[in-house]
Amino acid sequence: VQLVESGGGLVQPGGSLRLSCAASGFTFSSYRMSWYRQTPGKERELVATINSGGFSITTGDSVKGRFTISRSNAKNMVYLQMNSLNPEDTAVYYCKASRDLSEYWGQGTQVTVSS
């Protein structure tokens, strides 16, 4: 099983980034996919979740209206489009696959919002 995040980097306040997570080694289309983020000394925070079919989405209050989660079951990919970024969005972003009692995590990608 592998989840590999990409697309992180340094961006100025107000800018945008698109994170990608490539999945392999499991039946991607059967799993709910989520993005989390974490900063040093804080608990991991749920950013957004999308169900296996892609028709049910939950977005955290802190990013609502700015971040959008999407997926392609044909490509085994999940995405996080992040707009209007601010310094408080600086964190390591992780994707997670979950189904019943199973869950898998990626290694994370760093997003830094700074001028």
Backbone hydrogen bonds in HBPLUS format (Angstrom, degrees):
<---DONOR---> <-ACCEPTOR-->    atom                        ^
c    i                          cat <-CA-CA->   ^        H-A-AA   ^      H-
h    n   atom  resd res      DA  || num        DHA   H-A  angle D-A-AA Bond
n    s   type  num  typ     dist DA aas  dist angle  dist       angle   num
A0002-GLN N   A0024-SER O   2.85 MM  22  5.19 159.1  1.90 149.5 147.4     1
A0024-SER N   A0002-GLN O   2.96 MM  22  5.19 142.6  2.10 151.9 153.5     2
A0004-VAL N   A0022-ALA O   2.96 MM  18  5.15 159.1  2.00 141.0 147.7     3
A0022-ALA N   A0004-VAL O   2.93 MM  18  5.15 162.4  1.96 139.0 138.2     4
A0006-SER N   A0020-SER O   2.84 MM  14  5.25 143.0  1.97 150.2 153.0     5
A0020-SER N   A0006-SER O   2.89 MM  14  5.25 163.8  1.91 145.3 148.8     6
A0009-GLY N   A0110-GLN O   2.92 MM 101  6.13 113.8  2.37 137.9 156.1     7
A0112-THR N   A0009-GLY O   2.91 MM 103  6.06 172.1  1.91 154.2 153.8     8
A0011-VAL N   A0112-THR O   2.88 MM 101  6.30 156.3  1.93 164.2 171.5     9
A0114-SER N   A0011-VAL O   2.93 MM 103  6.28 146.8  2.04 151.1 160.0    10
A0015-GLY N   A0012-GLN O   2.93 MM   3  5.51 152.7  2.01 144.7 147.1    11
A0014-GLY N   A0085-LEU O   2.63 MM  71  4.92 172.1  1.64 151.9 154.8    12
A0085-LEU N   A0015-GLY O   3.07 MM  70  5.49 175.7  2.08 154.9 154.4    13
A0017-LEU N   A0082-MET O   2.93 MM  65  5.24 150.8  2.02 143.2 152.5    14
A0082-MET N   A0017-LEU O   2.77 MM  65  5.24 167.9  1.79 176.6 177.6    15
A0019-LEU N   A0080-LEU O   2.88 MM  61  4.98 162.0  1.91 145.1 143.2    16
A0080-LEU N   A0019-LEU O   2.91 MM  61  4.98 150.2  2.00 137.5 139.3    17
A0021-CYS N   A0078-VAL O   2.80 MM  57  5.20 132.5  2.03 157.3 165.5    18
A0078-VAL N   A0021-CYS O   3.06 MM  57  5.20 149.5  2.16 138.7 148.0    19
A0023-ALA N   A0076-ASN O   2.96 MM  53  5.42 168.6  1.97 168.7 167.0    20
A0028-PHE N   A0026-PHE O   2.91 MM   2  5.65 118.6  2.30 113.6  96.8    21
A0030-SER N   A0027-THR O   2.96 MM   3  5.72 164.4  1.98 125.9 131.1    22
A0031-TYR N   A0028-PHE O   3.06 MM   3  5.51 169.8  2.07 120.7 123.9    23
A0032-ARG N   A0098-SER O   2.94 MM  66  5.29 153.4  2.01 169.1 160.4    24
A0098-SER N   A0032-ARG O   2.89 MM  66  5.29 157.4  1.94 153.7 159.5    25
A0033-MET N   A0050-ILE O   2.99 MM  17  5.45 159.9  2.03 165.5 166.2    26
A0050-ILE N   A0033-MET O   2.82 MM  17  5.45 159.3  1.86 163.5 169.9    27
A0034-SER N   A0096-LYS O   2.87 MM  62  5.12 153.2  1.94 149.5 155.5    28
A0096-LYS N   A0034-SER O   2.85 MM  62  5.12 151.8  1.93 144.8 148.7    29
A0035-TRP N   A0048-ALA O   2.84 MM  13  5.38 157.2  1.90 155.7 161.3    30
A0047-VAL N   A0035-TRP O   2.78 MM  12  5.39 160.1  1.81 149.0 150.8    31
A0048-ALA N   A0035-TRP O   3.26 MM  13  5.38 156.4  2.32 137.9 141.5    32
A0036-TYR N   A0094-TYR O   2.80 MM  58  5.11 161.3  1.84 150.4 156.5    33
A0094-TYR N   A0036-TYR O   2.81 MM  58  5.11 159.2  1.85 135.9 143.1    34
A0037-ARG N   A0045-GLU O   2.86 MM   8  5.26 146.9  1.97 141.9 152.9    35
A0045-GLU N   A0037-ARG O   2.72 MM   8  5.26 173.2  1.73 163.0 163.4    36
A0038-GLN N   A0092-VAL O   2.91 MM  54  5.36 143.6  2.05 141.6 153.4    37
A0092-VAL N   A0038-GLN O   2.97 MM  54  5.36 172.7  1.98 149.9 149.7    38
A0042-LYS N   A0039-THR O   3.03 MM   3  5.59 156.0  2.09 145.0 144.4    39
A0060-GLY N   A0047-VAL O   2.77 MM  13  5.04 171.9  1.77 149.5 146.9    40
A0049-THR N   A0058-THR O   2.78 MM   9  5.10 152.9  1.85 148.5 155.6    41
A0058-THR N   A0049-THR O   2.89 MM   9  5.10 159.6  1.93 144.3 149.8    42
A0051-ASN N   A0056-SER O   2.95 MM   5  5.42 154.3  2.02 152.8 160.6    43
A0054-GLY N   A0051-ASN O   3.01 MM   3  5.24 146.2  2.13 106.5 117.0    44
A0063-VAL N   A0060-GLY O   3.13 MM   3  5.67 155.9  2.19 114.2 121.2    45
A0064-LYS N   A0060-GLY O   3.01 MM   4  5.93 119.0  2.39 148.6 165.5    46
A0066-ARG N   A0063-VAL O   2.91 MM   3  5.44 159.0  1.95 139.0 142.4    47
A0067-PHE N   A0063-VAL O   3.04 MM   4  5.60 155.0  2.10 160.2 160.3    48
A0083-ASN N   A0066-ARG O   3.01 MM  17  5.11 153.0  2.09 131.3 139.5    49
A0068-THR N   A0081-GLN O   2.83 MM  13  5.06 150.9  1.91 143.1 152.4    50
A0081-GLN N   A0068-THR O   2.82 MM  13  5.06 162.3  1.85 157.0 154.2    51
A0070-SER N   A0079-TYR O   3.18 MM   9  5.22 154.4  2.25 131.6 134.2    52
A0079-TYR N   A0070-SER O   2.79 MM   9  5.22 168.0  1.81 149.1 150.5    53
A0072-SER N   A0077-MET O   2.86 MM   5  5.24 161.5  1.90 148.9 150.7    54
A0075-LYS N   A0072-SER O   3.23 MM   3  5.34 134.2  2.45  96.8 108.1    55
A0076-ASN N   A0072-SER O   2.92 MM   4  5.87 115.6  2.34 139.2 156.3    56
A0077-MET N   A0072-SER O   3.12 MM   5  5.24 165.4  2.15 144.4 148.2    57
A0089-ASP N   A0086-ASN O   2.81 MM   3  5.59 166.1  1.83 129.9 134.7    58
A0090-THR N   A0087-PRO O   3.10 MM   3  5.55 165.9  2.13 114.2 118.0    59
A0091-ALA N   A0111-VAL O   2.98 MM  20  5.51 146.6  2.09 146.6 157.2    60
A0111-VAL N   A0091-ALA O   2.86 MM  20  5.51 164.6  1.88 161.8 167.0    61
A0093-TYR N   A0109-THR O   2.83 MM  16  5.27 173.6  1.83 147.9 146.6    62
A0109-THR N   A0093-TYR O   2.87 MM  16  5.27 143.3  2.01 137.3 148.8    63
A0106-GLY N   A0095-CYS O   3.04 MM  11  5.58 147.9  2.14 162.6 163.8    64
A0097-ALA N   A0104-TYR O   2.88 MM   7  5.12 156.3  1.94 143.3 151.3    65
A0104-TYR N   A0097-ALA O   2.83 MM   7  5.12 150.3  1.91 144.1 152.8    66
A0099-ARG N   A0102-SER O   2.92 MM   3  5.29 157.1  1.97 150.8 152.9    67
A0102-SER N   A0099-ARG O   2.82 MM   3  5.29 155.7  1.87 148.6 145.6    68
